[in-house]
Amino acid sequence: MSPWLWRASLVTLALVVVIGSTAALWLGAQSIVKGVPVSARELSAWTFGPGSAGGESGGGITLRAIGQAERAAYVLGGQRLADFAFEARAMPLAGPDDSGYGLVARCEGPDDFVALLIGPDGYIAVGQMSGGVWRWRVPWRQWPHIQRGYQENLVRAECRADRCRFWVNDEFAFEVEGVPAAGQVGFAVWTPDGSDVFATFSQWKMWK
């Protein structure tokens, strides 16, 4: 093979690798759950978990953490699902800058669930309660796609098999594996020191 053909072959191979890798990354960030919309009626019967309080009014839910340090407080909808997509508009109402608010998914009870949390300071994290032990699957880090302060953000969780993927404002954030196989979904708030944290959630949608 001539040197020119050899170089052309190498360039072609490199382009194929780059395009393939880019396509794989792009596909990896796409929604994994496609299904039938769940009506708002099926998401009724919201129940508040330990250390949480609030209420439903005007098509939204307000959630407050009560003395919950280093542990997510949550409210759950009435559906228990395996594969699903769930999104809502979330906005903090009060709390320190290093508090968090977001979604809880695959909740089997107070000791087993996973939660996507974002903060008024523009940080993001994913935590998991497993066997009653809280651990950070994705430690707090800055993320550019969060609307900071007391502004609204669109948060979404999509779960299939033993993994969940999370988005903020339609931007893919993280994927975690080893989550419960099924459970309820809802909303969560978190505080590092037990101080009061309030957030409101509205316009939720769900698919299964």
URVEN-V476600 format. One record per residue. N is the residue number from 1. RES is the residue in one letter. PHI is phi in degrees with one decimal (NA if undefined). PSI is psi in whole degrees, -180 to 180 (* if undefined). OMEGA is omega in whole degrees, -180 to 180 (* if undefined). Layout:
N:RES:PHI:PSI:OMEGA  N:RES:PHI:PSI:OMEGA
//
This chain:
1:M:NA:137:-179  2:S:-71.0:155:178  3:P:-55.1:-37:-179  4:W:-64.7:-45:179  5:L:-65.4:-36:178  6:W:-62.5:-46:180  7:R:-65.2:-41:179  8:A:-62.1:-39:179  9:S:-64.5:-42:179  10:L:-64.1:-41:179  11:V:-63.4:-43:179  12:T:-62.0:-44:179  13:L:-62.0:-42:180  14:A:-62.7:-41:179  15:L:-64.0:-40:178  16:V:-61.7:-43:180  17:V:-63.0:-46:-179  18:V:-63.9:-47:-180  19:I:-63.2:-42:179  20:G:-63.5:-43:179  21:S:-65.6:-42:179  22:T:-62.5:-43:179  23:A:-62.9:-40:-180  24:A:-64.1:-42:179  25:L:-64.9:-42:-179  26:W:-64.2:-45:179  27:L:-64.6:-35:-179  28:G:-65.2:-24:-179  29:A:-93.0:-2:-179  30:Q:-79.9:162:178  31:S:-60.2:137:-178  32:I:-102.1:-13:-176  33:V:-113.4:122:172  34:K:-123.2:135:-177  35:G:-172.0:-157:-175  36:V:-94.0:131:177  37:P:-60.1:141:176  38:V:-97.6:130:-178  39:S:-69.6:156:178  40:A:-59.7:-31:180  41:R:-62.8:-37:180  42:E:-71.4:-19:178  43:L:-94.8:9:-179  44:S:-75.6:-170:-178  45:A:61.7:49:178  46:W:-67.1:136:178  47:T:-126.1:138:-178  48:F:-91.6:135:-179  49:G:-80.8:-179:-180  50:P:-58.6:137:177  51:G:71.8:21:-180  52:S:-131.0:156:179  53:A:-152.1:170:179  54:G:149.6:-158:-179  55:G:-171.5:172:-180  56:E:-115.5:130:177  57:S:-162.1:146:176  58:G:60.0:30:179  59:G:78.8:13:179  60:G:-135.9:168:179  61:I:-124.3:133:174  62:T:-105.0:133:-177  63:L:-125.6:136:-180  64:R:-130.7:136:173  65:A:-89.9:133:-179  66:I:-113.6:103:176  67:G:59.5:31:-178  68:Q:-101.7:98:178  69:A:-94.6:132:177  70:E:56.2:34:179  71:R:-153.9:138:-178  72:A:-78.1:134:169  73:A:-98.1:145:-172  74:Y:-147.0:164:170  75:V:-130.2:139:-172  76:L:-119.0:144:173  77:G:-81.0:171:-173  78:G:-80.3:-7:-178  79:Q:-89.9:136:171  80:R:-114.3:116:-172  81:L:-131.3:160:173  82:A:-96.2:-72:179  83:D:-96.4:130:-177  84:F:-165.0:166:167  85:A:-127.7:138:-175  86:F:-143.5:128:179  87:E:-139.4:158:179  88:A:-161.1:162:173  89:R:-94.3:128:-174  90:A:-124.5:142:180  91:M:-147.2:129:177  92:P:-74.2:145:179  93:L:-110.9:-33:-180  94:A:-162.7:153:178  95:G:137.3:165:180  96:P:-68.2:161:-179  97:D:-61.6:-28:-179  98:D:-94.0:18:172  99:S:-83.5:178:-178  100:G:-143.1:157:177  101:Y:-150.1:152:-178  102:G:167.9:-138:-173  103:L:-116.6:148:169  104:V:-115.1:140:-176  105:A:-137.2:157:178  106:R:49.8:45:-178  107:C:-83.5:116:176  108:E:-98.8:0:-178  109:G:147.7:-180:-176  110:P:-59.3:-20:-175  111:D:-102.9:-2:-177  112:D:-147.4:107:175  113:F:-170.0:169:176  114:V:-126.4:147:-175  115:A:-139.1:134:169  116:L:-93.3:128:-178  117:L:-128.8:135:171  118:I:-124.1:158:-176  119:G:-121.6:157:176  120:P:-59.5:-19:-180  121:D:-87.9:4:178  122:G:87.1:15:177  123:Y:-96.3:161:-179  124:I:-141.2:150:179  125:A:-157.1:161:171  126:V:-127.3:124:179  127:G:-118.7:157:180  128:Q:-138.6:132:170  129:M:-95.3:119:-178  130:S:-134.3:116:-178  131:G:61.5:29:179  132:G:84.0:4:-180  133:V:-112.3:125:180  134:W:-87.6:133:174  135:R:-143.3:153:180  136:W:-88.0:112:175  137:R:-74.2:-36:172  138:V:-131.1:107:-179  139:P:-61.9:159:-180  140:W:-54.7:133:177  141:R:-153.2:156:178  142:Q:-67.9:147:179  143:W:-145.0:125:-168  144:P:-72.9:-15:-172  145:H:-92.9:8:179  146:I:-90.8:133:171  147:Q:-77.7:117:-173  148:R:-80.9:167:178  149:G:70.9:-153:-177  150:Y:-89.9:64:179  151:Q:-121.7:162:-177  152:E:-86.0:140:175  153:N:-130.1:145:176  154:L:-93.5:119:-179  155:V:-116.4:144:-178  156:R:-143.5:140:174  157:A:-122.6:138:176  158:E:-133.1:124:-174  159:C:-125.5:141:175  160:R:-151.4:140:-179  161:A:53.5:-126:-177  162:D:-105.3:25:-178  163:R:-135.0:152:175  164:C:-130.4:142:175  165:R:-115.6:150:-174  166:F:-132.3:142:178  167:W:-127.4:152:170  168:V:-132.6:125:-178  169:N:51.7:44:178  170:D:64.6:17:175  171:E:-108.8:124:179  172:F:-61.9:135:-178  173:A:-112.4:-67:-173  174:F:-145.2:161:169  175:E:-129.3:136:176  176:V:-127.0:146:178  177:E:-111.9:171:177  178:G:74.0:34:177  179:V:-98.0:164:179  180:P:-55.0:150:-174  181:A:-72.8:-22:-180  182:A:-160.4:166:179  183:G:162.3:-177:179  184:Q:-87.3:162:177  185:V:-120.5:161:179  186:G:177.3:-151:-175  187:F:-122.1:155:-175  188:A:-140.1:151:168  189:V:-132.6:156:-175  190:W:-146.6:142:177  191:T:-138.3:140:-178  192:P:-77.7:-19:-172  193:D:-127.3:10:179  194:G:84.6:3:179  195:S:-72.1:159:-178  196:D:-65.0:136:176  197:V:-132.6:128:177  198:F:-120.5:142:172  199:A:-148.6:155:178  200:T:-121.9:147:-176  201:F:-132.1:138:-176  202:S:-151.0:170:176  203:Q:51.5:42:-179  204:W:-75.2:148:178  205:K:-137.4:152:-177  206:M:-146.9:145:176  207:W:-132.2:147:178  208:K:-137.6:*:*
//
